[in-house]
Amino acid sequence: METSCLHAINRRWFSYLLAFLVVSGISCDSIKQTSRRSYCNGLVVSAHPEASAVGLQILQEGGNAIDAAVAVQFALAVVYPNAGNIGGGGFMVYRSAEGDFAALDFREAAPGAATKDMYLDAEGNPVTELSLRGQLASGVPGSVDGMVKAHEKYGKLEWPMLLQPAIELAQRGFLITEMQATELNGRKESFRKYNPKGTAFLRDAKWAAGDTLIQLELAHTLSLISQQGRAGFYEGETADRIVREMERGNGIIDHEDLKNYEAKWREPVSSAYRGYRIVSMPPPSSGGIALISLLKSVEAYPLSEWGFQQDSTMRVMIEAERRVYADRATHLGDPDFYKVPQSRLIDSSYNAERMRNINFKYASFSSDIFAGSLPNDECEETTHFSIVDQQGNAVSITTTLNGSYGSQVVVSGAGFLLNNEMDDFSVKPGTPNMYGLVGGSANAIEPGKRMLSSMTPTIVEKDGKLFMVVGTPGGSTIITSVFQTILNVVDFEMGMQEAVTAPRFHHQWLPDEVALEKEAVTQPIRYSLSTTGYKLIDRNSIGRVDAILVLPDGSLSGGADPRGDDKAMGY
């Protein structure tokens, strides 16, 4: 990344300028916001201001992007417990300042005692609650090992230094936001049901914005990880507590599962789109392949001429999403257990052929769309963060517990939530999971296997240089949210914040409906789509994209999603 920064202003001169403008009646806050749209030395965008501040602190103390990412991951486990985690997993895409890429898979894995039919009743029907709540819903956590692996390979600062901010946040507490207060109050009965001994998330009075959440048990667990590294979680005291928690609620993770878990380095999936290089996560995430497939599907169409959220633009994008999600349901799974036809799925000619029968007058029907013939998932409450350091190293990480607050189970004495990722397997082929995603035998449950995901941490290059770091939570909408954000910048020439803020829509093959955010489309276009066969469903916010764009002068511009408490912080 270029180090020049044309927007930089002498600090003393800038203070005089601010004083003059304030005297003139112009808001100091508005001037500060305008002046800090881009940063010379580093930028962190995450789901919570406290976590972004931790990442920025690490960068300012000489850490690189990986150091900051490790610190942000553990900080999110404290300040954003519905998705930030040490009891879950995720994926990382990394680009060094020299342009070398790596992808790290720290996705959860099925325990050794897992079986294909473990969530079916005697008649072979799924028992939904079993894969969503309680100890049996949890896969073997991968986040801690993932951060250890990332730090061992690329980290610069000492490991304990990266854990200390999270430990302090857990010990002294932090002020919860209004959104967090609402979430904690809404899950009070669920927390009580699955944690009879209590948890830091439970109290007699209602939570309110500005209340302090202190998590001493979590602080102790983080201290063990700080002192012992991987062994502080997968062995010893913490491992014993996890296993006892399993025994209390008929879960099946044992000491061998924990000891044997390994995050895996994988080859990123990449391809070109309109002269840009898209680099994203390979299986067991479906995100990278699906994202590139979507881009290949629309590349032949003049989207920039048609315009943002215009009739023809939306038809092409919806029909592309319909076909790509059909392929996702059939052809994607853990590559260690299933041969994924990756090269064919992202092939330009294959995707062009899939789009050949679209009709601009009438919608296709998902009942008529099947996966392509080829040779031989994820909750809304995931979280994503993007980081670029002063040298130009870039990190894109998406991490999750799956459902909001995962399985609702807090490991007694250890203070952290367990995931409910087992629901992301195809509990029964052809049966949708909690977010309507349908899967097949490629994603069936097997011991040690990693469940399919929609997480799509992505890095984009332009002319061989870093251009964009992007990702989002959002379950099945993750892929389409990243897809639309890239199009917003590349095809519709939006700035980073504008691209992130822009309204979104989503189609995933089944159910056969188009989900729309409020004001996503104008009334005339809504009428045109609905009268030609598209079933439009209004819904609340889609995704929470956190992204970074490298500007022509080499400075960094952040896009923090206003749909949440997300925050971009740089220097």
C-alpha positions as CSV (number, residue, x, y, z in Angstrom):
1,M,0.0,0.0,0.0
2,E,1.3,3.5,-0.8
3,T,2.3,5.5,2.3
4,S,1.6,9.0,0.9
5,C,-1.5,10.6,2.4
6,L,-2.6,13.8,0.7
7,H,-5.3,14.6,3.2
8,A,-2.9,14.8,6.1
9,I,-3.0,18.2,8.0
10,N,-0.6,19.6,10.5
11,R,-2.3,19.1,13.9
12,R,-1.5,22.5,15.3
13,W,-2.8,24.2,12.1
14,F,-5.9,22.0,12.2
15,S,-6.7,23.0,15.8
16,Y,-6.6,26.7,14.7
17,L,-8.9,25.8,11.8
18,L,-11.4,24.1,14.1
19,A,-11.4,27.1,16.4
20,F,-12.2,29.4,13.5
21,L,-15.0,27.2,12.2
22,V,-16.6,26.8,15.6
23,V,-16.6,30.6,16.1
24,S,-18.2,30.8,12.7
25,G,-21.0,28.5,13.9
26,I,-20.0,25.3,12.2
27,S,-20.2,22.1,14.3
28,C,-16.8,20.9,15.6
29,D,-18.1,17.3,15.5
30,S,-19.2,17.6,11.9
31,I,-15.8,19.0,10.9
32,K,-14.0,16.2,12.7
33,Q,-16.1,13.5,11.0
34,T,-15.4,15.1,7.6
35,S,-11.7,15.4,8.2
36,R,-11.3,11.8,9.4
37,R,-12.9,10.0,6.6
38,S,-9.5,8.5,5.7
39,Y,-6.4,7.5,7.6
40,C,-2.7,7.3,6.7
41,N,-1.4,4.6,9.1
42,G,-4.0,2.0,9.9
43,L,-7.7,1.3,10.2
44,V,-9.9,-1.1,12.2
45,V,-13.6,-1.6,11.5
46,S,-15.6,-3.9,13.8
47,A,-19.0,-4.5,15.3
48,H,-18.3,-2.7,18.6
49,P,-16.5,0.6,19.4
50,E,-14.6,-1.0,22.3
51,A,-13.2,-3.7,20.1
52,S,-12.2,-1.2,17.3
53,A,-10.4,0.8,20.0
54,V,-8.5,-2.2,21.1
55,G,-7.4,-3.0,17.6
56,L,-6.3,0.6,17.0
57,Q,-4.4,0.6,20.3
58,I,-2.4,-2.5,19.1
59,L,-1.6,-0.9,15.8
60,Q,-0.4,2.3,17.5
61,E,1.8,0.3,19.8
62,G,3.6,-1.3,16.9
63,G,1.5,-4.3,16.2
64,N,0.7,-5.5,12.7
65,A,-2.7,-6.4,11.2
66,I,-2.6,-9.9,12.6
67,D,-1.7,-8.7,16.1
68,A,-4.7,-6.3,16.0
69,A,-7.0,-9.0,14.6
70,V,-6.1,-11.4,17.5
71,A,-6.7,-8.6,20.0
72,V,-10.0,-7.6,18.4
73,Q,-11.2,-11.3,18.3
74,F,-10.7,-11.7,22.0
75,A,-12.1,-8.2,22.8
76,L,-15.3,-9.1,20.8
77,A,-15.7,-12.2,23.0
78,V,-16.1,-9.8,25.9
79,V,-18.0,-6.8,24.5
80,Y,-20.0,-8.5,21.7
81,P,-20.9,-11.8,23.3
82,N,-23.8,-12.6,21.0
83,A,-21.3,-13.3,18.1
84,G,-17.8,-12.4,19.3
85,N,-16.4,-15.6,20.9
86,I,-13.9,-18.0,22.1
87,G,-16.5,-20.8,22.0
88,G,-17.2,-20.6,18.3
89,G,-15.1,-20.5,15.1
90,G,-14.6,-18.7,11.8
91,F,-12.5,-17.9,8.8
92,M,-9.7,-15.5,8.0
93,V,-8.3,-14.2,4.6
94,Y,-5.0,-12.5,4.9
95,R,-2.9,-10.4,2.4
96,S,0.6,-9.3,3.2
97,A,1.9,-6.0,2.2
98,E,3.9,-7.8,-0.5
99,G,0.8,-9.3,-2.0
100,D,0.9,-12.8,-0.6
101,F,-2.4,-14.4,0.4
102,A,-3.4,-17.0,3.0
103,A,-6.7,-18.4,4.3
104,L,-7.2,-19.8,7.7
105,D,-10.1,-22.2,8.5
106,F,-10.9,-22.2,12.3
107,R,-14.4,-23.4,11.7
108,E,-15.9,-25.7,14.4
109,A,-15.9,-29.4,13.9
110,A,-18.4,-32.2,14.7
111,P,-17.4,-34.1,17.9
112,G,-16.1,-37.7,17.5
113,A,-19.3,-39.1,18.8
114,A,-21.5,-37.3,16.3
115,T,-23.7,-39.3,14.0
116,K,-25.6,-38.5,10.8
117,D,-29.0,-39.0,12.4
118,M,-28.3,-37.5,15.9
119,Y,-31.0,-34.8,15.6
120,L,-33.8,-37.0,14.2
121,D,-36.6,-38.6,16.1
122,A,-37.8,-42.2,15.8
123,E,-39.7,-41.4,12.6
124,G,-36.7,-39.7,11.0
125,N,-37.9,-36.1,11.5
126,P,-35.6,-33.4,12.7
127,V,-36.0,-32.3,16.4
128,T,-35.2,-28.6,15.8
129,E,-34.4,-27.7,19.4
130,L,-31.7,-30.3,19.7
131,S,-29.5,-28.7,17.1
132,L,-30.2,-25.1,18.2
133,R,-30.2,-25.0,22.0
134,G,-28.3,-26.7,24.7
135,Q,-25.0,-28.6,24.9
136,L,-25.7,-31.1,22.2
137,A,-25.9,-28.3,19.6
138,S,-22.2,-27.4,19.9
139,G,-19.4,-28.2,17.6
140,V,-15.8,-28.3,18.8
141,P,-14.7,-24.6,19.1
142,G,-12.0,-23.3,16.8
143,S,-11.5,-19.6,17.6
144,V,-8.7,-19.9,20.1
145,D,-6.6,-22.3,18.0
146,G,-7.2,-20.1,15.0
147,M,-5.9,-17.0,16.7
148,V,-2.9,-19.0,18.0
149,K,-2.1,-20.3,14.5
150,A,-2.4,-16.8,12.9
151,H,-0.2,-15.3,15.6
152,E,2.5,-18.0,15.3
153,K,2.8,-17.5,11.6
154,Y,2.4,-13.7,11.2
155,G,2.3,-12.0,14.6
156,K,4.8,-9.5,15.8
157,L,3.9,-8.5,19.4
158,E,4.0,-10.9,22.4
159,W,0.9,-13.0,22.9
160,P,0.0,-11.9,26.4
161,M,0.0,-8.3,25.2
162,L,-2.8,-9.1,22.7
163,L,-5.0,-10.7,25.4
164,Q,-4.6,-8.0,28.0
165,P,-7.1,-5.5,26.7
166,A,-9.8,-8.2,26.6
167,I,-9.0,-9.4,30.1
168,E,-9.2,-5.8,31.4
169,L,-12.6,-5.3,29.6
170,A,-13.9,-8.4,31.2
171,Q,-12.6,-7.5,34.7
172,R,-13.6,-3.9,34.9
173,G,-16.6,-4.2,32.7
174,F,-17.9,-2.1,29.8
175,L,-21.0,0.0,29.2
176,I,-23.5,-1.9,27.2
177,T,-25.4,-0.3,24.3
178,E,-29.1,0.1,23.9
179,M,-29.1,-2.7,21.3
180,Q,-27.2,-5.0,23.7
181,A,-29.6,-4.2,26.6
182,T,-32.6,-5.2,24.4
183,E,-30.9,-8.4,23.4
184,L,-30.0,-9.4,27.0
185,N,-33.5,-8.7,28.3
186,G,-35.0,-10.6,25.4
187,R,-33.0,-13.8,26.2
188,K,-33.4,-13.7,30.0
189,E,-35.6,-16.8,30.1
190,S,-33.5,-18.7,27.7
191,F,-30.3,-18.0,29.7
192,R,-32.1,-19.0,32.9
193,K,-33.3,-22.3,31.3
194,Y,-29.9,-23.4,30.0
195,N,-27.7,-21.9,32.9
196,P,-29.4,-22.8,36.2
197,K,-26.3,-21.8,38.1
198,G,-26.5,-18.3,36.7
199,T,-24.4,-16.3,34.3
200,A,-23.1,-12.7,34.1
201,F,-25.8,-12.1,31.5
202,L,-28.6,-12.7,34.1
203,R,-29.7,-10.3,36.7
204,D,-33.0,-9.5,38.5
205,A,-33.4,-5.9,37.1
206,K,-33.8,-5.2,33.4
207,W,-30.6,-4.2,31.6
208,A,-30.5,-0.7,30.3
209,A,-28.1,1.2,28.0
210,G,-25.1,2.4,30.0
211,D,-25.2,-0.5,32.5
212,T,-21.8,-2.1,33.2
213,L,-21.4,-5.8,32.2
214,I,-18.6,-7.4,34.2
215,Q,-17.5,-11.0,33.4
216,L,-15.0,-12.2,36.0
217,E,-15.2,-15.9,35.0
218,L,-14.4,-15.0,31.4
219,A,-11.5,-12.8,32.5
220,H,-10.1,-15.8,34.3
221,T,-10.4,-18.0,31.2
222,L,-8.8,-15.3,29.0
223,S,-6.0,-15.1,31.6
224,L,-5.3,-18.9,31.2
225,I,-5.2,-18.5,27.4
226,S,-2.9,-15.5,27.8
227,Q,-0.5,-17.5,30.1
228,Q,-0.7,-20.9,28.4
229,G,-1.7,-20.2,24.8
230,R,-3.6,-23.0,23.2
231,A,-3.3,-25.3,26.2
232,G,-5.1,-22.6,28.3
233,F,-8.3,-23.5,26.4
234,Y,-8.1,-27.0,24.9
235,E,-6.4,-28.6,27.9
236,G,-6.4,-28.3,31.7
237,E,-8.9,-26.3,33.7
238,T,-10.9,-24.9,30.8
239,A,-11.1,-28.2,28.9
240,D,-12.3,-29.8,32.1
241,R,-15.0,-27.2,32.5
242,I,-16.2,-27.7,28.9
243,V,-16.4,-31.5,29.4
244,R,-18.3,-31.1,32.6
245,E,-20.7,-28.7,30.9
246,M,-21.3,-31.4,28.2
247,E,-22.0,-34.0,30.8
248,R,-24.5,-31.7,32.6
249,G,-26.6,-31.3,29.4
250,N,-26.1,-34.5,27.4
251,G,-23.5,-32.9,25.1
252,I,-20.9,-35.0,23.4
253,I,-17.6,-33.0,23.2
254,D,-14.9,-34.8,25.1
255,H,-11.3,-34.2,26.0
256,E,-10.0,-35.9,22.9
257,D,-12.1,-33.7,20.6
258,L,-10.6,-30.6,22.3
259,K,-7.1,-31.8,22.2
260,N,-7.2,-33.0,18.6
261,Y,-8.8,-29.8,17.1
262,E,-6.6,-28.1,14.6
263,A,-7.3,-24.9,12.6
264,K,-6.2,-25.4,9.0
265,W,-4.4,-23.2,6.4
266,R,-6.1,-23.5,3.1
267,E,-5.6,-22.1,-0.4
268,P,-7.8,-19.0,-1.0
269,V,-10.3,-19.1,-3.8
270,S,-9.7,-16.3,-6.3
271,S,-10.8,-15.0,-9.7
272,A,-11.2,-11.8,-11.7
273,Y,-14.2,-9.5,-12.0
274,R,-14.0,-6.5,-14.4
275,G,-10.2,-6.3,-13.9
276,Y,-10.3,-6.6,-10.1
277,R,-9.0,-9.7,-8.3
278,I,-11.4,-11.2,-5.8
279,V,-9.8,-13.3,-3.1
280,S,-12.0,-15.1,-0.6
281,M,-12.5,-18.1,1.6
282,P,-12.7,-21.6,0.2
283,P,-14.7,-24.6,1.5
284,P,-15.8,-25.5,4.1
285,S,-17.1,-22.0,3.6
286,S,-19.4,-21.7,0.7
287,G,-18.9,-17.9,0.7
288,G,-15.9,-17.5,-1.6
289,I,-17.1,-19.8,-4.3
290,A,-20.6,-18.5,-4.2
291,L,-19.4,-14.9,-4.3
292,I,-17.2,-15.4,-7.3
293,S,-20.0,-17.4,-9.0
294,L,-22.4,-14.5,-8.5
295,L,-19.9,-12.0,-9.9
296,K,-19.2,-14.2,-12.9
297,S,-23.0,-14.6,-13.4
298,V,-23.5,-10.8,-13.8
299,E,-20.3,-9.8,-15.4
300,A,-21.7,-9.9,-18.9
301,Y,-24.4,-7.4,-18.1
302,P,-24.1,-3.6,-18.1
303,L,-25.0,-3.0,-14.5
304,S,-23.4,0.4,-14.3
305,E,-25.4,1.6,-17.3
306,W,-28.7,0.3,-15.8
307,G,-27.9,1.7,-12.4
308,F,-28.1,0.8,-8.7
309,Q,-31.3,-1.1,-7.7
310,Q,-32.9,-0.5,-11.1
311,D,-35.3,-3.0,-12.7
312,S,-32.9,-4.9,-15.0
313,T,-30.1,-4.8,-12.4
314,M,-32.2,-6.4,-9.8
315,R,-33.6,-9.1,-12.1
316,V,-30.1,-10.2,-13.2
317,M,-28.8,-10.2,-9.6
318,I,-31.8,-12.1,-8.2
319,E,-31.6,-14.7,-11.0
320,A,-27.9,-15.1,-10.4
321,E,-28.5,-15.6,-6.7
322,R,-31.3,-18.2,-7.4
323,R,-28.9,-20.3,-9.4
324,V,-25.8,-20.0,-7.3
325,Y,-27.7,-20.9,-4.1
326,A,-29.1,-24.0,-5.8
327,D,-25.5,-25.0,-6.6
328,R,-24.5,-24.3,-3.0
329,A,-27.1,-26.7,-1.6
330,T,-25.9,-29.6,-3.7
331,H,-22.2,-29.2,-4.4
332,L,-20.6,-27.6,-1.3
333,G,-19.3,-29.2,1.9
334,D,-16.1,-29.8,3.9
335,P,-13.4,-30.6,1.2
336,D,-11.7,-33.0,3.6
337,F,-14.8,-35.2,3.4
338,Y,-16.3,-34.3,0.0
339,K,-14.8,-33.5,-3.4
340,V,-16.0,-30.0,-4.1
341,P,-16.0,-29.1,-7.9
342,Q,-14.5,-25.7,-7.1
343,S,-12.9,-24.8,-10.4
344,R,-16.0,-25.6,-12.4
345,L,-18.3,-23.6,-10.0
346,I,-16.3,-20.4,-10.5
347,D,-15.8,-20.9,-14.2
348,S,-17.0,-18.0,-16.4
349,S,-18.5,-20.2,-19.1
350,Y,-20.4,-22.4,-16.6
351,N,-22.0,-19.4,-14.9
352,A,-22.8,-17.8,-18.2
353,E,-24.6,-21.0,-19.3
354,R,-26.5,-21.0,-16.0
355,M,-27.8,-17.5,-16.8
356,R,-28.6,-18.2,-20.4
357,N,-32.3,-18.9,-19.8
358,I,-33.2,-15.8,-17.7
359,N,-36.2,-13.8,-18.9
360,F,-36.3,-10.0,-18.4
361,K,-40.1,-10.1,-18.6
362,Y,-40.9,-12.8,-16.0
363,A,-39.3,-14.3,-12.9
364,S,-37.9,-17.8,-12.9
365,F,-39.3,-20.2,-10.4
366,S,-37.0,-21.9,-8.0
367,S,-39.0,-25.1,-8.4
368,D,-37.7,-25.1,-12.0
369,I,-34.1,-24.3,-11.0
370,F,-31.8,-27.1,-10.0
371,A,-28.1,-27.4,-9.2
372,G,-26.0,-27.5,-12.3
373,S,-24.8,-30.9,-13.5
374,L,-21.1,-31.2,-12.6
375,P,-18.5,-33.9,-12.6
376,N,-17.7,-35.5,-9.6
377,D,-24.5,-22.6,7.0
378,E,-24.8,-19.7,9.1
379,C,-26.8,-17.4,11.5
380,E,-27.6,-13.8,11.4
381,E,-25.5,-13.2,14.5
382,T,-22.1,-13.7,13.1
383,T,-19.6,-10.8,13.2
384,H,-17.0,-9.5,10.9
385,F,-14.0,-7.2,11.2
386,S,-11.6,-5.7,8.7
387,I,-8.1,-4.4,9.5
388,V,-5.3,-2.7,7.5
389,D,-2.0,-1.7,9.1
390,Q,0.6,0.9,8.3
391,Q,2.7,-1.4,6.2
392,G,-0.4,-2.5,4.1
393,N,-1.0,-5.9,5.6
394,A,-4.7,-6.7,5.5
395,V,-6.9,-9.0,7.5
396,S,-10.6,-10.0,6.8
397,I,-12.1,-12.2,9.6
398,T,-15.6,-13.4,10.0
399,T,-16.4,-15.3,13.2
400,T,-19.5,-16.7,14.9
401,L,-21.4,-18.7,17.4
402,N,-24.1,-19.2,14.8
403,G,-27.3,-18.2,16.5
404,S,-27.4,-15.0,18.6
405,Y,-25.6,-16.1,21.9
406,G,-25.1,-19.5,20.3
407,S,-26.5,-22.5,22.1
408,Q,-27.5,-20.1,25.1
409,V,-25.1,-22.2,27.2
410,V,-22.4,-20.5,29.2
411,V,-19.7,-22.9,30.3
412,S,-20.1,-22.9,34.1
413,G,-17.1,-21.3,35.8
414,A,-15.5,-20.3,32.5
415,G,-17.8,-17.6,31.5
416,F,-18.0,-18.0,27.7
417,L,-20.8,-19.1,25.5
418,L,-20.8,-22.3,23.4
419,N,-21.8,-22.3,19.7
420,N,-24.8,-24.0,18.1
421,E,-23.0,-24.6,14.8
422,M,-24.2,-28.2,14.5
423,D,-27.4,-26.8,13.0
424,D,-25.3,-25.7,10.0
425,F,-25.0,-29.3,8.9
426,S,-27.7,-30.8,6.8
427,V,-29.5,-32.4,9.8
428,K,-31.6,-34.2,7.2
429,P,-30.8,-33.7,3.5
430,G,-33.4,-31.5,1.8
431,T,-34.6,-30.1,5.2
432,P,-33.9,-26.3,5.7
433,N,-31.9,-25.2,8.7
434,M,-32.9,-22.3,11.0
435,Y,-32.3,-19.8,8.2
436,G,-34.1,-21.6,5.4
437,L,-30.9,-22.9,3.8
438,V,-31.3,-26.3,2.2
439,G,-28.4,-28.8,2.1
440,G,-27.6,-32.2,0.7
441,S,-25.4,-35.2,1.5
442,A,-22.3,-33.2,0.9
443,N,-23.0,-31.4,4.2
444,A,-24.2,-34.4,6.2
445,I,-23.0,-34.9,9.8
446,E,-19.8,-36.9,10.2
447,P,-17.3,-37.1,13.1
448,G,-14.5,-34.5,12.7
449,K,-16.3,-32.9,9.7
450,R,-16.7,-29.1,9.5
451,M,-20.2,-27.8,8.8
452,L,-20.8,-25.7,5.7
453,S,-20.7,-21.9,6.2
454,S,-21.8,-18.8,4.4
455,M,-19.0,-16.7,5.9
456,T,-17.3,-14.6,3.1
457,P,-14.2,-12.7,4.4
458,T,-12.9,-11.2,1.2
459,I,-10.0,-9.0,0.0
460,V,-10.0,-7.3,-3.4
461,E,-7.0,-6.2,-5.4
462,K,-6.8,-3.6,-8.2
463,D,-3.8,-3.5,-10.5
464,G,-1.9,-5.8,-8.1
465,K,-2.4,-3.5,-5.1
466,L,-4.7,-3.8,-2.1
467,F,-8.1,-2.2,-2.9
468,M,-10.8,-3.4,-0.5
469,V,-11.2,-5.6,2.7
470,V,-14.8,-6.6,3.2
471,G,-17.1,-9.0,5.0
472,T,-20.3,-9.2,7.1
473,P,-22.5,-11.3,9.4
474,G,-26.0,-12.2,8.2
475,G,-26.4,-16.0,7.9
476,S,-27.5,-16.9,4.4
477,T,-27.5,-13.2,3.5
478,I,-23.7,-12.9,4.1
479,I,-22.8,-13.9,0.5
480,T,-25.3,-11.5,-1.2
481,S,-24.4,-8.6,1.1
482,V,-20.7,-8.9,0.2
483,F,-21.7,-9.3,-3.4
484,Q,-23.7,-6.1,-3.4
485,T,-21.1,-4.2,-1.5
486,I,-18.5,-5.0,-4.1
487,L,-20.9,-4.1,-6.9
488,N,-21.7,-0.8,-5.2
489,V,-18.0,0.2,-5.3
490,V,-16.9,-1.3,-8.6
491,D,-20.0,-0.9,-10.8
492,F,-21.9,1.9,-9.1
493,E,-18.8,4.0,-8.0
494,M,-19.9,4.5,-4.4
495,G,-17.5,5.4,-1.6
496,M,-16.9,2.8,1.1
497,Q,-19.4,4.2,3.7
498,E,-22.0,4.8,1.0
499,A,-21.6,1.2,-0.3
500,V,-22.0,-0.2,3.2
501,T,-25.0,1.9,4.1
502,A,-26.9,1.4,0.8
503,P,-30.1,-0.7,1.2
504,R,-29.9,-4.5,0.3
505,F,-32.0,-7.3,-0.9
506,H,-31.5,-11.1,-0.9
507,H,-32.6,-14.3,-2.7
508,Q,-31.4,-17.7,-1.8
509,W,-33.2,-20.1,-4.1
510,L,-35.4,-21.5,-1.4
511,P,-37.7,-20.2,-0.1
512,D,-38.6,-18.6,-3.5
513,E,-38.8,-15.0,-2.3
514,V,-36.9,-11.8,-2.4
515,A,-36.2,-10.2,1.0
516,L,-36.0,-6.4,0.9
517,E,-34.8,-3.9,3.4
518,K,-37.0,-0.8,3.8
519,E,-36.6,1.6,0.9
520,A,-34.4,-0.9,-0.9
521,V,-36.3,-0.2,-4.1
522,T,-38.7,2.4,-5.4
523,Q,-42.4,1.8,-5.7
524,P,-42.4,1.6,-9.5
525,I,-39.7,-1.1,-9.5
526,R,-41.4,-2.9,-6.6
527,Y,-44.6,-3.0,-8.7
528,S,-42.7,-4.1,-11.8
529,L,-41.0,-7.0,-10.0
530,S,-44.1,-8.1,-8.1
531,T,-46.4,-8.2,-11.1
532,T,-43.9,-10.3,-13.1
533,G,-43.6,-13.2,-10.7
534,Y,-41.2,-12.0,-7.9
535,K,-42.5,-12.5,-4.4
536,L,-41.2,-9.6,-2.4
537,I,-40.9,-9.8,1.4
538,D,-40.0,-6.8,3.6
539,R,-37.7,-7.5,6.4
540,N,-35.4,-5.7,8.9
541,S,-31.8,-5.0,8.3
542,I,-29.7,-7.4,6.1
543,G,-26.1,-7.9,7.2
544,R,-23.7,-5.6,9.0
545,V,-20.9,-5.0,6.6
546,D,-17.6,-3.7,7.9
547,A,-15.1,-2.8,5.2
548,I,-12.1,-0.8,4.2
549,L,-11.3,0.9,0.9
550,V,-7.8,2.0,-0.2
551,L,-8.2,5.4,-1.8
552,P,-6.1,6.6,-4.8
553,D,-3.7,8.5,-2.6
554,G,-3.0,5.3,-0.5
555,S,-5.1,6.4,2.5
556,L,-7.8,4.2,4.0
557,S,-11.5,4.8,4.1
558,G,-13.7,2.8,6.4
559,G,-17.3,1.7,6.1
560,A,-18.9,0.8,9.4
561,D,-22.4,-0.5,9.1
562,P,-25.0,1.9,10.7
563,R,-27.4,-1.1,11.1
564,G,-25.5,-1.9,14.3
565,D,-23.1,-0.3,16.8
566,D,-20.2,-0.8,14.4
567,K,-17.3,1.6,14.4
568,A,-14.3,2.5,12.2
569,M,-11.2,3.7,14.0
570,G,-7.9,4.7,12.5
571,Y,-5.0,7.0,12.8
